[in-house]
Amino acid sequence: MEYRREVALVYSLEEALQKLNSMREHGFSEFEIHVFAKDIKPLQSLKLYTDLHVHQAGCLTDQLWCFFSRDNLYEVCLRNFDFSKEELAHYGHGIERGAYFLLAEHEFPVEKQLTKAHAAWKTTNIVD
């Protein structure tokens, strides 16, 4: 198993779209890419017409979690992705300032997934 992760913090929509295309070129599928932003209005078309996971940082769920945990609001939205405290603080501060946070991750490279899928269909003739 190979674990791969690519992370980016960009401050404009054009940079975000360029980074999304770069992530796709690096072998990540759309459903493996998460985009976090304080304001997701510019990303509505991505949310509607692609399989990207677009998350609004600071939503009601994050606010409730923040209320009980006393953590930073914009760090709370990244809690499920196993970042260090320093990384959470850095990325959370970027989102708070209006940046787009992009995360792409998967455990199996596409080439290995295809090989495994094809191997399952290659059976020998047991009955003569």
Summary of the structure (lengths in Angstrom):
residues: 128
radius of gyration: 18.3
end to end distance: 36.5
largest distance: 68.7
contacts: 339
relative contact order: 0.22
helix: 52%
strand: 18%
